[in-house]
Amino acid sequence: MKKRIIIHLTGAVQGVGFRPFVYNLAVRHNLKGYVINDTHGVVIDVEGEEKDINQFLIALHTEKPPLAHIFSQEIEEKQPIGYKTFEIKKSKEKGKKEVFILPDVSTCDECLKELESPKNRRYRYPFINCTNCGPRFTIIEKLPYDRPNTTMKKFKMCPDCEREYNDPKNRRFHAQPNACPVCGPHISLYTSDKSLVAERDEALRQTINLLKEGKILAIKGIGGFHLVCDATNDFAIKTLRERKKRGEKPFAVMFKNINQIKEYADITDFEEAVILSPERPIVIVNKKQNTDLSEGVAPYLDRIGVFLPYSPLHYLLLKDFGKPLVMTSANLSDEPIVKDNEEAFEKLSIFTDYILVHNRDIKNRVDDSVVRIINKKISFIRRSRGYAPLPVKLPFKLNRKVLSVGGHQKNTVAVAFEDKAFLSQHIGDLETVDACKNFEEVIHSLFELYDFKPDVVVSDLHPRYYSTQWAKEFSQKNSIPLIQLQHHYTHALAVMADNQIKNEEIFAVCWDGTGYGEDGNLWGGEFLMADYKGYERILHFDYFKLIGGEKAVKEPKRVALSLLFDMYGKSLPDIPMLKAFKDKEVHLLYKTWERGINSPLSSSVGRLFDAFASITGIRQVLSYEGQSGMIMENFYDWSVKDYYPFEIKGTVIDWRPLFEALIKDNADLKTKISRFINSLSHIILEVYRQKGKNLKIGLSGGVFQNKLLTEKIIQLAEKENIQVLIHRKVPANDGGISLGQIAFAL
């Protein structure tokens, strides 16, 4: 019996080889009709015998291409109209745009084999790709995802590439970045003052020689430029740090293969699987001792960020060079990653000796993603290349279109409609003019891609955040409502949405460095009862003064001194950390503290970590945000079970007993750190016992990127059968704020 159905599919179904898959599947099952891309996804119109159509429908899901993700399927039955063939029709560009844009995908095994085969016409071609791999989001200008709508439109395919592109049986059928050495992009090597050195194969050969000489290069990748040097060369890394004013912040390191990573790091099976995944994130793992990796890569840390090549150019670089390479985002401090050639010559020449560019334009700049494994699951530190801009599924349907603009640090933005939130790539701290300009560009890019016009905009409560000011102006200009949310409540909402919590209240623990509180103080050690309607601040760490305001954020000794003044007044105990100050300086800072001059009140657990680091001599001045907590992770000892005392007084947690015990503690550093982390874990459990109401505990905020603290809390909670929610799809830090803002707009 003849039957005809029309299938509407949404999801990641464009740019993944879905139409040729459908074509070949239909031919195999003797079906006639067509398949077409539209702005919603893919439409398949097929007719044939009912049994063949049923088998086709099953295979559509069980045999789909590896990169395809079907989000929804709708089927309508129609009268057969007598199709004679099955064909792939030209894409429709009109209509509501809902199709998923795929992230950039690392080079597949089949392309790698061709890359290494001297007989293949793409042998050692740095831009080899196919339908199963290659750039996507970084080259797309508008939907649908077709070559004329990408930055590849300027490269006219040669007859051989054209033939592959138009053959439904070929792996490169409608692979939009399809190219070869004859017709596609190529690389060029320049001196930092823009003198051409070499092109194509010779450029790559000379690049390798320069890296072996210890030179620093800027190299253009898929989502932007990296600053690159030999990861085993102490002098090269020292020079890079000096030029970039990078201090001690760790560098990510790219290795040629997984076996080489195992020579330098101790990795678990799960970490190996994540490192090898098509997304190719930077993964934080434990480093081995006594390797030739420079100590300058990650000073004072027992961990390194490792990742594998994800573009053909990276594969060729690492294979030819042989040793691991530092690959760090190329940007000026607090500015976005550089993506354009002219921009590279303008901004990166002060860092580099040479610049390796290519002539495929990058439309959307995208940093590398960074993850670590917490409690045997992926935890994002930065969600970007490989993951963005795939949507996060919401636990509910929105009744209006929402734009969220995130926070100030580690900014991301999001647009959302129905049950999907499309989070942007990592934008970064909105500290500079260029960073703020990039923030606006990303928003407008999302608007263009999805023909998106928000019905409401959501921002942070902080009046001085650039994102808040932009949202206010945007809301007034477009006459749409503006919702402003308290920072830590937004963290609570983010962990709820991330864990598909629907109509429940949770016991949210939101700890970070700083967030603007509703009382005008700087919150950061918060216990909230929260749901999608609102929150109650049930407890927080007692306030302490940050002497010098922003200066205290970078100088833990100021936070520690403030705590000492609070506990002991002028009669300070004789402890080594006071030597970080001159005698007169302590006296002047006491007056500042006593009068509250430029000394805002804070409840931040992130700052308490800093105070601990100062008192124990770990760090008096920070080189980068979160450094004290990261160093402390080196020393945690699971065999230490005891902890420092604390007191819960009404609605505040008194930190004074903890720090008084610390100052009197004569144990070694390892034991002190373990007791401190245990104390914070037990504080959460004790507050929960008093106030938790048998709810789920939700952990959010940058402090919970501390693997050992988070795993300790989970361990203690599990003993009491308490469920703990942690972030999985977005970072616990402010990179997840935009999801929380979306969630409230319900």
C-alpha positions in Angstrom: 0.0 0.0 0.0 1.4 3.4 -1.1 1.8 6.0 1.6 3.3 9.6 1.8 4.5 11.4 4.9 6.2 14.7 5.5 8.8 14.7 8.4 9.9 17.9 10.1 13.1 17.6 12.1 14.8 20.2 14.3 18.1 20.0 16.0 21.7 19.7 14.8 20.7 18.5 11.4 22.4 20.9 9.0 26.1 20.8 8.1 26.4 17.2 9.5 25.8 15.2 6.3 22.2 14.7 7.1 20.7 15.3 3.6 23.0 12.9 1.8 22.3 10.4 4.6 18.6 10.8 4.0 19.1 10.6 0.2 21.0 7.3 0.4 18.6 5.9 3.0 15.6 6.8 0.8 17.2 5.2 -2.3 17.9 2.0 -0.2 14.3 1.7 0.9 12.9 2.5 -2.6 11.3 5.7 -1.5 10.6 8.8 -3.7 10.3 12.5 -2.8 12.9 15.0 -1.6 14.8 16.4 1.4 15.4 20.1 2.0 17.0 22.3 4.6 14.8 25.2 5.9 15.2 27.7 8.7 13.6 25.2 11.2 15.8 22.3 10.3 15.2 19.5 7.8 12.0 18.6 5.9 11.7 15.2 4.3 8.8 14.4 2.0 8.7 10.7 1.1 6.3 8.3 -0.5 6.4 4.5 -1.0 5.3 1.3 0.5 4.2 1.5 4.1 6.7 -1.1 5.3 9.6 0.7 3.6 8.6 4.0 5.1 8.5 2.4 8.6 11.9 1.0 8.2 13.1 4.4 6.9 11.8 6.1 10.0 13.6 3.7 12.3 16.9 4.0 10.4 16.6 7.8 10.4 17.3 7.7 14.1 19.4 4.6 14.5 21.8 5.2 11.6 22.0 9.1 11.6 25.4 10.8 11.1 27.6 10.9 14.2 27.4 14.7 14.5 23.6 14.9 14.1 21.3 15.5 17.0 17.5 15.3 16.4 15.8 17.6 18.9 12.2 17.1 17.7 10.3 15.2 15.0 6.8 16.0 13.6 5.1 13.7 11.0 2.1 14.6 8.9 0.5 12.1 6.5 -0.5 13.3 3.0 -2.0 11.9 -0.2 0.7 10.4 -2.5 1.4 12.6 -5.6 3.5 10.2 -7.6 7.1 11.3 -7.1 9.4 9.7 -9.7 12.8 10.1 -8.0 14.3 11.1 -4.7 16.2 14.4 -4.7 18.0 16.9 -2.6 16.4 20.3 -3.0 18.0 23.7 -2.6 17.7 25.2 0.9 14.9 27.6 1.8 16.1 30.8 3.4 12.8 32.3 4.5 10.9 31.6 7.7 11.4 31.5 11.4 15.0 30.5 12.1 15.3 27.7 14.7 17.9 25.4 13.3 20.8 24.5 15.5 24.2 25.9 14.4 26.9 23.3 15.0 30.0 24.2 16.9 33.4 23.7 15.2 34.3 20.0 15.1 37.8 18.5 15.3 39.3 16.8 12.2 37.9 13.3 11.7 39.9 10.1 11.3 39.2 9.8 7.6 40.5 13.3 6.9 43.6 12.6 9.0 44.3 9.5 6.9 44.1 11.6 3.7 46.2 14.3 5.3 49.0 11.8 5.9 48.7 10.0 2.6 51.3 11.2 -0.1 49.0 9.8 -2.8 46.0 11.9 -1.8 45.5 15.3 -3.4 45.0 16.9 0.0 48.3 15.5 1.4 49.4 17.9 4.2 46.7 20.4 3.3 46.1 22.5 6.4 42.4 23.0 5.7 41.2 19.5 4.9 37.7 18.8 6.1 34.5 16.9 5.2 30.9 16.7 6.3 31.9 15.0 9.5 34.4 17.6 10.7 35.8 21.1 10.3 34.8 24.7 11.0 31.1 25.5 11.4 30.1 28.3 13.9 33.3 30.3 13.3 32.6 30.7 9.6 28.8 31.1 9.5 27.4 34.5 8.6 23.7 33.6 8.5 21.3 30.7 8.2 20.7 28.4 6.5 24.2 26.8 6.7 25.2 26.9 3.0 28.5 28.0 1.4 27.2 31.4 0.2 26.3 32.2 3.9 29.8 31.4 5.2 33.3 33.0 4.9 34.2 30.3 2.4 32.1 32.0 -0.3 35.1 33.8 -1.7 36.8 30.5 -2.6 35.5 29.1 -5.9 35.7 25.3 -5.9 37.9 23.6 -8.5 36.2 20.9 -10.7 37.4 18.1 -8.4 36.0 19.8 -5.3 32.8 20.8 -7.1 32.3 17.1 -8.1 32.6 15.9 -4.5 30.4 18.7 -3.2 27.6 17.8 -5.6 27.8 14.0 -5.2 25.3 12.7 -2.5 27.4 9.5 -2.2 30.6 11.5 -1.3 31.7 12.3 2.2 32.1 15.9 1.1 28.6 16.3 -0.3 27.6 19.9 0.7 30.6 20.1 3.1 30.5 23.9 3.1 34.2 24.5 3.9 35.2 21.9 1.2 38.5 22.9 -0.4 41.9 21.7 -1.6 45.3 23.2 -2.3 44.2 24.2 -5.8 41.2 26.2 -4.8 41.1 26.8 -1.1 42.7 28.8 1.7 46.4 28.8 2.3 48.9 29.8 5.0 51.5 32.6 5.0 54.3 33.3 7.4 55.3 36.9 8.1 57.7 38.7 10.4 56.0 40.7 13.2 56.6 43.8 11.2 54.6 42.3 8.3 57.3 41.2 5.9 56.4 38.1 4.0 58.7 35.2 4.8 57.1 32.2 3.1 53.8 30.7 1.9 52.1 27.2 1.9 54.4 24.2 2.7 57.5 26.4 3.0 55.7 28.6 5.6 54.9 25.5 7.7 58.5 24.2 7.4 59.9 27.6 8.5 57.4 27.8 11.3 58.7 24.6 12.7 62.3 25.8 12.5 61.5 29.0 14.3 59.7 27.2 17.1 62.8 24.9 17.5 64.9 28.1 17.8 62.7 29.2 20.7 60.8 31.9 18.9 57.3 33.0 19.8 54.7 33.0 17.1 51.1 34.1 16.7 49.3 31.3 14.7 45.8 31.7 13.3 43.5 28.8 14.1 39.8 28.1 13.7 38.3 30.7 16.2 41.2 33.1 16.5 45.0 33.3 17.0 47.1 31.5 19.5 50.4 32.6 20.9 52.7 29.5 20.5 56.1 28.4 21.7 58.0 25.3 22.8 56.5 24.1 26.0 59.9 22.6 27.1 61.8 25.8 26.6 62.2 27.8 29.8 63.5 30.9 28.1 60.8 31.0 25.5 58.1 30.7 28.1 59.7 33.3 30.3 59.9 35.7 27.4 56.3 35.1 26.5 55.2 35.8 30.1 57.3 39.0 30.1 55.9 40.3 26.8 52.3 39.4 27.6 52.6 40.5 31.2 51.0 37.2 32.0 52.5 36.7 35.5 52.0 33.2 36.8 48.7 32.3 35.2 49.0 28.8 33.7 49.3 28.2 29.9 47.4 25.4 28.1 49.6 22.9 26.3 48.8 21.1 23.0 50.3 17.6 22.5 50.6 15.6 19.3 48.6 12.6 20.5 47.2 10.9 23.7 50.3 8.8 24.2 52.4 12.0 24.4 50.0 13.4 27.0 50.4 10.3 29.1 54.2 10.9 29.1 53.6 14.3 30.8 50.4 13.7 32.9 48.6 11.1 34.9 45.1 10.9 33.4 42.1 8.7 34.3 40.2 6.8 31.7 37.4 9.3 31.8 39.8 12.2 31.3 41.2 10.4 28.3 37.8 10.0 26.8 37.1 13.8 27.2 40.5 14.7 25.8 39.8 12.5 22.7 36.2 13.7 22.3 35.3 15.6 19.0 35.0 18.8 21.0 38.7 18.7 21.9 38.5 20.9 25.1 41.4 21.9 27.2 41.2 19.4 30.2 42.8 20.1 33.6 44.7 17.0 34.7 47.5 16.1 37.1 51.0 16.6 35.7 53.8 14.2 36.2 57.0 15.2 37.9 60.5 15.1 36.3 59.5 15.6 32.7 61.1 18.1 30.4 58.0 20.3 30.4 59.0 23.8 31.6 58.0 24.7 35.2 57.0 28.0 33.6 54.0 26.4 32.0 52.0 26.2 35.3 54.0 27.7 38.1 53.4 26.3 41.6 50.6 24.0 40.4 50.5 20.2 40.2 48.1 20.4 37.3 48.2 21.4 33.6 45.7 22.1 30.9 46.2 19.6 28.1 44.5 19.3 24.7 45.0 17.7 21.3 45.1 19.2 17.8 41.7 19.9 16.5 42.5 21.4 13.1 44.6 20.0 10.3 47.1 22.9 10.8 47.5 21.9 14.4 48.1 18.3 13.5 50.8 19.2 11.1 52.5 21.6 13.5 52.5 19.1 16.4 53.6 16.1 14.2 56.4 18.1 12.6 57.6 19.8 15.8 57.4 16.6 17.9 57.3 18.2 21.3 54.4 19.8 23.1 53.6 23.4 22.4 52.2 26.2 24.6 48.9 27.3 22.9 47.5 30.3 24.7 44.8 32.7 23.4 46.3 35.6 21.6 45.0 38.8 23.1 45.9 41.9 25.1 45.0 41.8 28.8 41.2 41.7 29.3 40.6 41.9 25.5 38.9 39.4 23.2 41.0 36.8 21.3 42.4 38.3 18.1 40.7 36.8 15.0 41.6 39.0 11.9 44.9 39.2 10.1 45.2 43.0 10.2 44.2 43.0 13.9 47.0 40.4 14.5 49.7 42.6 13.0 48.4 45.6 14.9 48.0 44.0 18.3 50.2 40.9 18.5 53.5 42.2 17.0 54.6 43.3 20.5 54.3 39.7 21.7 55.7 37.8 18.8 58.7 37.3 16.5 56.6 35.9 13.6 52.9 35.6 12.6 51.4 32.7 10.7 48.1 33.7 9.1 45.7 32.2 6.6 43.2 33.7 4.3 40.0 32.0 5.5 38.2 34.7 7.5 36.8 34.1 10.9 33.3 35.4 11.4 32.7 34.5 15.0 35.7 34.6 17.4 35.8 31.6 19.7 38.2 30.7 22.5 39.1 27.1 23.5 36.8 25.5 26.0 38.3 24.5 29.4 36.9 21.6 31.5 37.9 19.5 34.4 36.5 16.3 35.9 34.6 16.8 39.2 32.9 13.8 40.8 33.6 11.8 37.6 31.7 14.1 35.3 32.6 17.0 33.1 32.6 20.4 34.8 33.0 23.5 32.6 35.4 26.3 33.5 34.9 27.9 30.1 32.2 26.8 27.6 33.2 27.9 24.1 34.7 26.1 21.1 33.3 22.7 20.4 30.2 23.3 22.6 28.9 26.8 21.8 26.4 27.7 20.4 24.5 24.4 20.9 21.5 25.2 23.0 20.9 24.1 26.6 17.5 22.5 27.0 15.3 24.3 29.5 13.2 22.4 32.0 10.1 24.4 30.9 8.8 26.3 27.9 9.1 30.1 27.7 6.1 32.2 26.7 8.3 35.0 25.3 11.7 35.5 23.7 14.4 36.4 26.2 17.8 38.0 25.9 20.1 37.6 28.9 23.4 39.7 29.0 25.3 37.8 31.8 27.5 39.5 34.3 30.8 41.3 34.2 33.5 38.7 34.5 33.7 35.6 32.3 30.7 37.0 30.4 28.4 35.0 28.2 25.1 36.1 26.8 22.1 34.0 25.7 19.0 34.2 23.6 16.1 31.8 24.3 12.8 30.8 23.0 10.4 27.9 23.7 12.5 25.3 25.6 16.0 26.2 24.3 18.6 28.7 25.6 21.4 29.4 23.0 24.4 30.5 25.1 27.1 32.4 23.4 30.7 31.4 23.4 32.9 32.7 26.2 33.2 36.5 25.8 35.4 37.3 28.9 35.7 40.1 31.4 34.1 43.4 30.2 37.0 45.5 31.3 38.1 47.2 28.1 36.5 49.1 25.2 37.3 46.2 22.8 35.8 43.6 25.2 32.6 45.6 25.4 32.5 46.0 21.7 32.9 42.2 21.3 30.0 41.7 23.8 27.8 43.8 21.6 29.0 42.0 18.4 28.1 38.6 19.9 24.6 39.8 20.8 23.9 41.2 17.4 25.4 38.1 15.7 22.9 35.9 17.7 20.1 38.3 16.7 21.0 38.0 13.0 21.5 34.2 13.0 18.0 33.6 14.5 16.1 36.7 13.3 15.7 37.2 17.0 13.9 40.1 18.6 13.6 39.8 22.4 10.4 40.5 24.3 12.4 41.0 27.5 16.0 41.6 28.5 17.6 40.3 31.8 20.7 41.7 33.4 22.6 41.7 36.7 21.6 44.0 39.5 25.1 45.7 39.7 24.6 49.3 38.4 28.2 49.7 37.2 28.5 46.5 35.1 28.7 47.4 31.5 26.3 44.6 30.7 23.7 46.2 33.0 24.1 49.6 31.5 23.9 48.2 28.0 20.7 46.3 28.9 19.1 49.4 30.4 19.8 51.4 27.3 18.6 48.6 25.0 15.4 48.1 27.0 14.6 51.8 26.8 15.5 52.1 23.1 13.3 49.1 22.2 10.5 49.7 24.7 10.8 46.2 26.2 10.9 45.3 29.9 14.2 45.0 31.8 14.5 42.5 34.6 17.4 42.9 37.0 18.4 40.0 39.1 20.6 39.7 42.2 23.9 37.9 41.2 23.8 35.0 43.6 20.1 34.3 43.1 21.0 34.0 39.4 23.7 31.4 40.3 21.0 29.4 42.1 18.7 29.7 39.0 21.5 28.5 36.8 22.2 25.4 38.7 18.5 24.6 38.8 18.1 25.0 35.0 21.3 23.1 34.4 19.9 20.2 36.4 16.4 20.3 34.8 14.7 21.3 38.1 11.1 22.2 37.4 8.7 23.1 40.2 10.9 22.7 43.2 12.6 24.9 45.8 16.3 24.2 46.4 18.8 24.9 49.2 21.3 26.9 47.2 24.9 27.5 48.3 26.3 30.3 46.1 30.0 31.1 46.9 32.2 33.3 44.7 34.6 36.3 44.7 32.0 39.0 44.6 28.5 40.0 43.6 26.4 43.0 44.2 24.0 42.4 47.1 20.5 43.9 47.6 21.8 45.7 50.7 24.6 47.4 48.7 27.3 45.1 50.1 29.5 42.6 48.3 28.0 39.2 48.7 29.8 35.9 48.0 29.1 33.5 50.9 25.4 33.0 50.5 22.8 30.4 51.5 19.5 30.8 49.7 16.1 29.1 49.6 15.4 29.5 45.9 12.9 28.7 43.2 11.9 30.3 39.9 9.7 32.8 41.6 12.2 34.2 44.0 14.6 33.6 46.9 15.2 34.1 50.6 18.7 34.8 51.9 18.7 32.6 54.9 22.3 32.8 56.0 25.6 34.3 54.9 29.2 34.6 56.2 29.6 37.5 58.5 30.8 40.7 56.7 34.4 41.8 56.8 36.0 44.9 55.3 38.0 44.8 52.0 40.8 47.3 52.7 41.3 49.3 49.5 38.3 47.8 47.7 39.5 46.4 44.4 43.1 46.3 45.6 42.1 43.8 48.2 40.9 41.4 45.5 44.5 41.3 44.1 46.3 41.4 47.5 45.2 38.6 49.9 47.4 40.2 52.6 44.9 43.1 52.8 42.0 40.7 53.4 43.9 38.8 56.0 44.9 42.1 57.7 41.3 43.1 57.8 40.3 39.9 59.5 43.1 40.3 62.0 42.0 43.9 62.8 38.5 42.6 63.3 39.6 39.8 65.7 42.5 41.6 67.6 42.2 45.3 67.0 45.6 47.0 67.1 47.2 44.2 69.2 48.0 41.9 66.3 49.4 38.4 66.9 53.1 37.9 65.9 52.6 36.0 62.7 54.9 35.9 59.6 52.4 37.3 57.1 52.6 40.7 58.8 56.1 41.0 57.4 54.4 41.6 54.0 53.7 45.1 55.3 55.9 47.9 56.6 55.2 48.9 60.2 53.8 52.3 59.2 51.7 50.7 56.5 49.9 48.5 59.1 49.2 51.6 61.2 47.8 53.6 58.2 45.7 50.6 57.0 44.3 50.3 60.5 43.0 53.8 60.4 41.6 53.1 56.9 39.9 50.0 58.2 38.6 51.6 61.4 37.0 54.5 59.5 35.7 52.3 56.7 37.5 54.4 54.0 37.3 52.6 50.7 36.7 49.4 52.6 33.4 47.9 51.4 31.8 45.1 53.4 32.1 41.6 51.9 30.7 38.1 52.8 32.8 36.4 50.1 34.2 32.9 50.5 36.5 33.5 47.6 38.1 36.3 49.7 38.3 34.0 52.8 40.3 31.6 50.6 42.7 34.5 49.9 42.9 35.4 53.6 43.8 31.8 54.4 46.5 31.8 51.7 48.0 35.0 53.1 48.1 33.8 56.7 49.7 30.5 55.8 52.2 32.2 53.5 51.0 30.7 50.3 50.4 34.1 48.6 50.4 37.7 49.7 49.7 39.1 46.2 47.9 37.3 43.4 49.1 36.9 39.9 45.6 36.0 38.6 42.1 35.5 39.9 41.6 32.3 42.0 45.3 31.6 42.3 45.3 31.0 46.0 42.5 28.4 45.8 44.3 26.7 42.9 47.6 26.4 44.8 45.7 25.1 47.8 44.4 22.2 45.8 47.9 20.9 45.5 48.1 20.1 49.2 44.7 18.6 50.1 44.9 15.4 52.0 41.8 13.1 52.1 43.1 11.3 55.2 42.6 14.5 57.3 39.1 14.3 58.7 39.0 17.0 61.3 38.2 20.7 60.8 38.4 24.1 62.4 35.5 25.4 64.6 32.9 27.8 63.4 29.7 29.3 64.8 26.3 30.0 63.4 24.8 33.1 65.0 21.3 33.8 63.8 21.6 34.5 60.1 25.4 34.8 59.9 28.3 32.3 60.0 31.0 33.6 62.2 34.4 32.9 60.5 36.4 34.2 63.5 36.7 30.9 65.5 38.0 29.3 62.3 40.7 31.9 61.7 41.6 32.0 65.4 42.2 28.3 65.4 44.2 28.5 62.1 46.5 31.1 63.6 47.1 28.9 66.7 47.5 25.7 64.6 51.1 24.4 64.5 50.4 21.6 62.0 52.0 21.5 58.5 50.6 23.4 55.5 49.0 20.2 54.1 47.0 19.6 57.3 46.0 23.3 57.6 44.6 23.4 54.0 42.8 20.1 54.5 41.2 21.3 57.7 40.1 24.6 56.1 38.4 22.9 53.1 36.8 20.4 55.5 35.5 23.3 57.6 33.8 24.9 54.6 32.2 21.5 53.7 31.0 21.0 57.3 29.6 24.5 57.4 27.4 23.7 54.4 26.2 20.4 56.0 25.5 22.1 59.4 23.5 24.9 57.9 21.6 22.4 55.8 20.7 20.3 58.9 19.3 23.5 60.5 17.6 25.0 57.5 17.6 22.6 54.6 14.0 21.2 54.8 15.1 18.0 53.1 15.6 19.9 49.8 18.3 19.3 47.2 21.5 21.2 47.7 22.6 23.3 44.7 26.2 24.4 44.5 27.0 27.4 42.2 29.6 30.1 42.0 33.3 30.2 41.1 34.4 28.7 44.5 32.9 25.4 43.4 35.3 25.1 40.6 37.6 23.8 43.4 37.4 20.1 42.7 38.4 18.9 46.2 36.0 21.2 48.0 33.1 20.2 45.8 33.9 16.4 46.0 34.3 16.7 49.8 30.8 18.3 50.1 29.3 15.5 47.9 31.0 12.8 49.9 29.7 14.2 53.2 26.2 14.8 51.8 25.9 11.3 50.4 26.5 9.8 53.8 23.3 11.5 54.9 21.4 10.7 51.7 21.3 14.3 50.6 21.3 15.0 46.9 23.8 17.6 45.6 23.3 19.4 42.3 26.4 20.8 40.6 26.9 22.3 37.1 27.2 20.1 34.1 26.3 22.1 30.9 27.5 25.5 31.9 30.3 26.8 34.2 29.7 27.2 38.0 31.5 30.6 37.6 29.9 33.7 36.0 30.0 32.0 32.6 26.7 30.3 33.7 25.0 33.5 34.8 23.3 34.0 31.4 21.5 30.7 31.8 20.2 31.7 35.3 18.9 35.0 33.9 17.0 33.1 31.2 15.5 30.8 33.8 13.9 33.6 35.7 12.2 35.0 32.7 9.7 32.1 32.8 
